[in-house]
Amino acid sequence: MTAAVLLAEDELAISQVLKAYLVKAGFEVVQAFDGQQALDLFHSELPDLVLLDVMMPKADGWTVLKEIRQTSSCPVIMLTALGDVNYRLEGLNNGADDYITKPFNGEEVVARVKAVLRRSGEVPSSSSVKHYGSLTIDCKAHRVTLKGVEINLTPRDLAVLLFLSSQPNRTFTREQLIEHVWGHDYDGSDRAVDLSIKRLRKSLKNWPETEGEIKTLRGLGYQFCVYENN
């Protein structure tokens, strides 16, 4: 499954250069040149990741990011010439997954896109919608439903679930989860993994035990265990 990237950048030259790098790397690219167009295309195209410039006409990147986060945990990487650490923190605190300051190298942008997609649990598959009994996970739309009712998860918890469910019945260590979801540069405690799993179990408390569970294997790690896969 080819990942689709929404590239929201109002400077045509920069947009075209980034598009060329992304297409060469095998991505599908949809371009937007202002904030409102970015929102319209986001809702109509359902991209796998958004590259979002901060300074755009009609609606700036912060506004676009906040609206995206109201309905989706789709990975978002902010692009901006503003290198101040406070702007970086603002983006991350508002739900951005990564932050790249201009000027940047096209190959680095591609590498960061791939890294964020890996952490978000983007799964190459013939179908982006997976059914595990009464639990349905739509990897492309970043949507989880249980018995037909949508479950609201934080972007990080959703990323953990997407990654675990990408390979059912396989055990992942805390270190593997941190590397793929939090990123190799994460310097916090691995306790974050345990807390995320605890929140996921609470959200999935109505998932019948006969269908599956998120299992703890003491001393080994965690497993998205499936007993019934419809």
Secondary structure, DSSP 8 states (H G I E B T S, - for coil): ---EEEEE-S-HHHHHHHHHHHHHTT-EEEEESSHHHHHHHHHHH--SEEEEESS-SSS-HHHHHHHHHHH----EEEEES---HHHHHHHHHTT-SEEEESS--HHHHHHHHHHHHHHHT----S-SEEEETTEEEETTTTEEEETTEEE---HHHHHHHHHHHTSTT-EE-HHHHIIIII-TT--S-THHHHHHHHHHHHHTTTS-TTTEEEEEETTTEEEEEES---
